[in-house]
Amino acid sequence: MLRHLRTPLALLMCTAVLAGCESASRMADSISLPDFGSSQTEQGEQRVQRTVAFPEAEYAKLDKTGTSVIKGRMSYEWQGQTIYANRAGISIAPVTTYSAEAAELALAGKTASRADPRAQAYTHIVRTDSNGYFNATGLPSGTFYVAGVIQLPDGTRSPLILSQVQVGRGQPRSIELSR
């Protein structure tokens, strides 16, 4: 079920908005990912100050809902086996100058300062089923970062798994979210 994230992010494991266990949480914190686990960055870690201010005009042009669908399956290759997400959170955030900076930092293993709460109204959150499948409905058309992390059998989390996806008005889009 699709929900809009309306509360401040506490952030996933790393969640993200995403990569390596740490980076995932870095991204989630940065571009409005949900709290899928740990809400803290590593002890003593400093957040990187954003250089891109929240672009009100850019977000004002975006729709918050629509008739598009992004569905797929999230997996991670770990020790020679494919691990599928089990009730993992998936964040779907519009690609903007603001979210792109956070994504770049997260994938570089850095944690951006917390996202502006206004960005959260544009971020959609869904969960996978026990076999890694997810289905996000009610999305506007546009280009999105689709991201999440997977709980691994040893209790750690996968690196951030991130994909950029474009979807047209009313269009269903299937993806394999994997790393």
Phi and psi in degrees as GROMACS dihedral restraints (atoms count N, CA, C in turn):
[ dihedral_restraints ]
;  ai    aj    ak    al  type     phi  dphi    fc
    3     4     5     6     1   -83.4    20    10
    4     5     6     7     1   132.8    20    10
    6     7     8     9     1  -134.1    20    10
    7     8     9    10     1   149.4    20    10
    9    10    11    12     1   -90.4    20    10
   10    11    12    13     1   137.0    20    10
   12    13    14    15     1   -79.0    20    10
   13    14    15    16     1   118.3    20    10
   15    16    17    18     1  -117.5    20    10
   16    17    18    19     1    -7.8    20    10
   18    19    20    21     1  -106.0    20    10
   19    20    21    22     1   161.8    20    10
   21    22    23    24     1   -60.3    20    10
   22    23    24    25     1   146.9    20    10
   24    25    26    27     1   -74.5    20    10
   25    26    27    28     1   139.9    20    10
   27    28    29    30     1  -112.2    20    10
   28    29    30    31     1   -30.4    20    10
   30    31    32    33     1    82.8    20    10
   31    32    33    34     1   131.1    20    10
   33    34    35    36     1   -52.4    20    10
   34    35    36    37     1  -177.9    20    10
   36    37    38    39     1   -41.4    20    10
   37    38    39    40     1  -132.1    20    10
   39    40    41    42     1   -50.4    20    10
   40    41    42    43     1   -18.6    20    10
   42    43    44    45     1   -17.7    20    10
   43    44    45    46     1   120.3    20    10
   45    46    47    48     1   -23.0    20    10
   46    47    48    49     1  -148.6    20    10
   48    49    50    51     1   -95.2    20    10
   49    50    51    52     1    55.3    20    10
   51    52    53    54     1   118.8    20    10
   52    53    54    55     1   127.9    20    10
   54    55    56    57     1   155.3    20    10
   55    56    57    58     1   136.4    20    10
   57    58    59    60     1    55.8    20    10
   58    59    60    61     1   162.7    20    10
   60    61    62    63     1   -56.6    20    10
   61    62    63    64     1   -46.0    20    10
   63    64    65    66     1   -66.6    20    10
   64    65    66    67     1   -41.8    20    10
   66    67    68    69     1   -68.2    20    10
   67    68    69    70     1   -32.8    20    10
   69    70    71    72     1   -61.3    20    10
   70    71    72    73     1   -44.6    20    10
   72    73    74    75     1   -69.9    20    10
   73    74    75    76     1   -29.9    20    10
   75    76    77    78     1   -59.9    20    10
   76    77    78    79     1   -43.4    20    10
   78    79    80    81     1   -73.6    20    10
   79    80    81    82     1   -42.1    20    10
   81    82    83    84     1   -57.0    20    10
   82    83    84    85     1   -45.2    20    10
   84    85    86    87     1   -60.8    20    10
   85    86    87    88     1   -39.7    20    10
   87    88    89    90     1   -79.8    20    10
   88    89    90    91     1   -41.6    20    10
   90    91    92    93     1  -119.8    20    10
   91    92    93    94     1    29.5    20    10
   93    94    95    96     1    79.7    20    10
   94    95    96    97     1    50.6    20    10
   96    97    98    99     1   -92.0    20    10
   97    98    99   100     1   156.8    20    10
   99   100   101   102     1   -75.5    20    10
  100   101   102   103     1   170.4    20    10
  102   103   104   105     1   -87.9    20    10
  103   104   105   106     1   100.7    20    10
  105   106   107   108     1   -99.1    20    10
  106   107   108   109     1     1.7    20    10
  108   109   110   111     1   179.8    20    10
  109   110   111   112     1  -124.1    20    10
  111   112   113   114     1   -60.8    20    10
  112   113   114   115     1   135.8    20    10
  114   115   116   117     1  -102.6    20    10
  115   116   117   118     1     9.0    20    10
  117   118   119   120     1  -117.6    20    10
  118   119   120   121     1   151.0    20    10
  120   121   122   123     1   -83.3    20    10
  121   122   123   124     1   173.1    20    10
  123   124   125   126     1   -60.9    20    10
  124   125   126   127     1   148.4    20    10
  126   127   128   129     1   -56.7    20    10
  127   128   129   130     1   134.7    20    10
  129   130   131   132     1    79.0    20    10
  130   131   132   133     1    -5.2    20    10
  132   133   134   135     1   -74.9    20    10
  133   134   135   136     1   137.2    20    10
  135   136   137   138     1   -96.8    20    10
  136   137   138   139     1   139.2    20    10
  138   139   140   141     1   -80.3    20    10
  139   140   141   142     1   145.4    20    10
  141   142   143   144     1   -87.1    20    10
  142   143   144   145     1   128.2    20    10
  144   145   146   147     1   -67.2    20    10
  145   146   147   148     1   133.2    20    10
  147   148   149   150     1   -67.0    20    10
  148   149   150   151     1   144.6    20    10
  150   151   152   153     1  -102.0    20    10
  151   152   153   154     1   -17.9    20    10
  153   154   155   156     1   -96.7    20    10
  154   155   156   157     1   118.0    20    10
  156   157   158   159     1   -73.4    20    10
  157   158   159   160     1   154.4    20    10
  159   160   161   162     1   -57.5    20    10
  160   161   162   163     1   119.8    20    10
  162   163   164   165     1   -88.5    20    10
  163   164   165   166     1    86.9    20    10
  165   166   167   168     1   -52.5    20    10
  166   167   168   169     1   -44.9    20    10
  168   169   170   171     1   -64.8    20    10
  169   170   171   172     1   -38.1    20    10
  171   172   173   174     1   -65.2    20    10
  172   173   174   175     1   -44.7    20    10
  174   175   176   177     1   -70.5    20    10
  175   176   177   178     1   -33.3    20    10
  177   178   179   180     1   -61.5    20    10
  178   179   180   181     1   -25.1    20    10
  180   181   182   183     1   -81.6    20    10
  181   182   183   184     1   -10.9    20    10
  183   184   185   186     1   -90.4    20    10
  184   185   186   187     1   143.2    20    10
  186   187   188   189     1   -82.7    20    10
  187   188   189   190     1   150.7    20    10
  189   190   191   192     1   -91.8    20    10
  190   191   192   193     1   -26.3    20    10
  192   193   194   195     1  -138.6    20    10
  193   194   195   196     1   168.8    20    10
  195   196   197   198     1  -174.0    20    10
  196   197   198   199     1  -154.4    20    10
  198   199   200   201     1  -118.0    20    10
  199   200   201   202     1    12.3    20    10
  201   202   203   204     1   -87.2    20    10
  202   203   204   205     1   161.0    20    10
  204   205   206   207     1  -135.5    20    10
  205   206   207   208     1   135.1    20    10
  207   208   209   210     1  -122.0    20    10
  208   209   210   211     1   121.0    20    10
  210   211   212   213     1  -131.4    20    10
  211   212   213   214     1   160.8    20    10
  213   214   215   216     1   172.1    20    10
  214   215   216   217     1  -158.3    20    10
  216   217   218   219     1  -140.7    20    10
  217   218   219   220     1   137.2    20    10
  219   220   221   222     1  -108.5    20    10
  220   221   222   223     1   130.3    20    10
  222   223   224   225     1  -146.2    20    10
  223   224   225   226     1   163.9    20    10
  225   226   227   228     1  -143.6    20    10
  226   227   228   229     1   134.9    20    10
  228   229   230   231     1   -83.8    20    10
  229   230   231   232     1   119.5    20    10
  231   232   233   234     1  -136.8    20    10
  232   233   234   235     1   121.5    20    10
  234   235   236   237     1    47.8    20    10
  235   236   237   238     1    45.1    20    10
  237   238   239   240     1    80.2    20    10
  238   239   240   241     1     5.5    20    10
  240   241   242   243     1  -130.0    20    10
  241   242   243   244     1   155.2    20    10
  243   244   245   246     1   -90.4    20    10
  244   245   246   247     1   122.4    20    10
  246   247   248   249     1  -105.0    20    10
  247   248   249   250     1   126.1    20    10
  249   250   251   252     1   -97.5    20    10
  250   251   252   253     1   143.8    20    10
  252   253   254   255     1   -59.3    20    10
  253   254   255   256     1   143.3    20    10
  255   256   257   258     1  -126.2    20    10
  256   257   258   259     1    97.1    20    10
  258   259   260   261     1    59.8    20    10
  259   260   261   262     1    39.1    20    10
  261   262   263   264     1   -87.7    20    10
  262   263   264   265     1   150.4    20    10
  264   265   266   267     1   -79.2    20    10
  265   266   267   268     1   141.4    20    10
  267   268   269   270     1  -122.4    20    10
  268   269   270   271     1   129.3    20    10
  270   271   272   273     1  -105.1    20    10
  271   272   273   274     1   135.5    20    10
  273   274   275   276     1  -125.7    20    10
  274   275   276   277     1   104.1    20    10
  276   277   278   279     1  -119.8    20    10
  277   278   279   280     1   139.2    20    10
  279   280   281   282     1   -63.6    20    10
  280   281   282   283     1   144.9    20    10
  282   283   284   285     1   -78.9    20    10
  283   284   285   286     1   118.3    20    10
  285   286   287   288     1  -136.7    20    10
  286   287   288   289     1   173.4    20    10
  288   289   290   291     1   -62.4    20    10
  289   290   291   292     1   -32.8    20    10
  291   292   293   294     1   -70.6    20    10
  292   293   294   295     1   -49.0    20    10
  294   295   296   297     1   -72.4    20    10
  295   296   297   298     1   -30.0    20    10
  297   298   299   300     1   -64.5    20    10
  298   299   300   301     1   -39.0    20    10
  300   301   302   303     1   -62.5    20    10
  301   302   303   304     1   -45.0    20    10
  303   304   305   306     1   -64.5    20    10
  304   305   306   307     1   -40.6    20    10
  306   307   308   309     1   -62.8    20    10
  307   308   309   310     1   -44.0    20    10
  309   310   311   312     1   -61.7    20    10
  310   311   312   313     1   -44.3    20    10
  312   313   314   315     1   -63.7    20    10
  313   314   315   316     1   -45.1    20    10
  315   316   317   318     1   -61.9    20    10
  316   317   318   319     1   -44.0    20    10
  318   319   320   321     1   -69.8    20    10
  319   320   321   322     1   -18.7    20    10
  321   322   323   324     1   -90.2    20    10
  322   323   324   325     1     3.8    20    10
  324   325   326   327     1    82.3    20    10
  325   326   327   328     1    19.3    20    10
  327   328   329   330     1  -112.4    20    10
  328   329   330   331     1   158.2    20    10
  330   331   332   333     1  -110.6    20    10
  331   332   333   334     1   116.8    20    10
  333   334   335   336     1   -76.1    20    10
  334   335   336   337     1   158.2    20    10
  336   337   338   339     1   -59.1    20    10
  337   338   339   340     1   158.6    20    10
  339   340   341   342     1   -55.8    20    10
  340   341   342   343     1   147.6    20    10
  342   343   344   345     1   -70.0    20    10
  343   344   345   346     1   149.8    20    10
  345   346   347   348     1   -64.2    20    10
  346   347   348   349     1   133.5    20    10
  348   349   350   351     1   -57.3    20    10
  349   350   351   352     1   -24.9    20    10
  351   352   353   354     1   -66.0    20    10
  352   353   354   355     1   -26.0    20    10
  354   355   356   357     1   -69.8    20    10
  355   356   357   358     1   -27.0    20    10
  357   358   359   360     1   -63.3    20    10
  358   359   360   361     1   -29.2    20    10
  360   361   362   363     1   -66.4    20    10
  361   362   363   364     1   -15.4    20    10
  363   364   365   366     1  -104.4    20    10
  364   365   366   367     1    -1.5    20    10
  366   367   368   369     1   -98.7    20    10
  367   368   369   370     1   129.7    20    10
  369   370   371   372     1  -105.5    20    10
  370   371   372   373     1   139.8    20    10
  372   373   374   375     1  -125.3    20    10
  373   374   375   376     1   131.4    20    10
  375   376   377   378     1  -133.7    20    10
  376   377   378   379     1   168.3    20    10
  378   379   380   381     1  -120.0    20    10
  379   380   381   382     1   149.7    20    10
  381   382   383   384     1   -78.5    20    10
  382   383   384   385     1   162.8    20    10
  384   385   386   387     1   -83.9    20    10
  385   386   387   388     1  -171.7    20    10
  387   388   389   390     1   -71.3    20    10
  388   389   390   391     1    -8.5    20    10
  390   391   392   393     1  -110.1    20    10
  391   392   393   394     1    12.2    20    10
  393   394   395   396     1    89.0    20    10
  394   395   396   397     1     0.0    20    10
  396   397   398   399     1   -83.2    20    10
  397   398   399   400     1   142.5    20    10
  399   400   401   402     1  -137.5    20    10
  400   401   402   403     1   158.8    20    10
  402   403   404   405     1  -147.8    20    10
  403   404   405   406     1   108.3    20    10
  405   406   407   408     1  -105.4    20    10
  406   407   408   409     1   115.8    20    10
  408   409   410   411     1  -110.7    20    10
  409   410   411   412     1   167.5    20    10
  411   412   413   414     1    74.2    20    10
  412   413   414   415     1    23.2    20    10
  414   415   416   417     1   -86.8    20    10
  415   416   417   418     1   148.0    20    10
  417   418   419   420     1   -76.3    20    10
  418   419   420   421     1   166.5    20    10
  420   421   422   423     1   -73.5    20    10
  421   422   423   424     1   154.5    20    10
  423   424   425   426     1   147.3    20    10
  424   425   426   427     1  -170.0    20    10
  426   427   428   429     1  -110.8    20    10
  427   428   429   430     1   132.9    20    10
  429   430   431   432     1  -130.2    20    10
  430   431   432   433     1   152.0    20    10
  432   433   434   435     1   -90.3    20    10
  433   434   435   436     1   124.5    20    10
  435   436   437   438     1  -111.2    20    10
  436   437   438   439     1   122.6    20    10
  438   439   440   441     1  -148.8    20    10
  439   440   441   442     1   155.4    20    10
  441   442   443   444     1  -175.3    20    10
  442   443   444   445     1   180.0    20    10
  444   445   446   447     1  -135.9    20    10
  445   446   447   448     1   160.6    20    10
  447   448   449   450     1  -119.6    20    10
  448   449   450   451     1   136.0    20    10
  450   451   452   453     1   -72.0    20    10
  451   452   453   454     1   124.3    20    10
  453   454   455   456     1   -92.7    20    10
  454   455   456   457     1   160.3    20    10
  456   457   458   459     1   -57.1    20    10
  457   458   459   460     1   -26.8    20    10
  459   460   461   462     1   -87.5    20    10
  460   461   462   463     1     7.1    20    10
  462   463   464   465     1    90.8    20    10
  463   464   465   466     1    -7.7    20    10
  465   466   467   468     1   -87.5    20    10
  466   467   468   469     1   178.5    20    10
  468   469   470   471     1  -115.9    20    10
  469   470   471   472     1   150.4    20    10
  471   472   473   474     1   -67.0    20    10
  472   473   474   475     1   164.2    20    10
  474   475   476   477     1   -64.1    20    10
  475   476   477   478     1   166.7    20    10
  477   478   479   480     1   -59.0    20    10
  478   479   480   481     1   135.6    20    10
  480   481   482   483     1  -111.8    20    10
  481   482   483   484     1   117.1    20    10
  483   484   485   486     1  -135.0    20    10
  484   485   486   487     1   137.2    20    10
  486   487   488   489     1  -140.8    20    10
  487   488   489   490     1   146.3    20    10
  489   490   491   492     1  -101.6    20    10
  490   491   492   493     1   127.4    20    10
  492   493   494   495     1  -130.9    20    10
  493   494   495   496     1   135.8    20    10
  495   496   497   498     1  -108.8    20    10
  496   497   498   499     1   136.8    20    10
  498   499   500   501     1  -137.0    20    10
  499   500   501   502     1   136.8    20    10
  501   502   503   504     1   -88.5    20    10
  502   503   504   505     1   167.5    20    10
  504   505   506   507     1   -56.4    20    10
  505   506   507   508     1   122.8    20    10
  507   508   509   510     1    72.4    20    10
  508   509   510   511     1     4.1    20    10
  510   511   512   513     1   -88.2    20    10
  511   512   513   514     1   135.3    20    10
  513   514   515   516     1   -87.9    20    10
  514   515   516   517     1   141.0    20    10
  516   517   518   519     1  -132.2    20    10
  517   518   519   520     1   126.9    20    10
  519   520   521   522     1  -104.0    20    10
  520   521   522   523     1   136.4    20    10
  522   523   524   525     1  -137.4    20    10
  523   524   525   526     1   157.1    20    10
  525   526   527   528     1  -106.9    20    10
  526   527   528   529     1   109.5    20    10
  528   529   530   531     1   -93.2    20    10
  529   530   531   532     1    98.8    20    10
  531   532   533   534     1  -144.6    20    10
  532   533   534   535     1   163.8    20    10
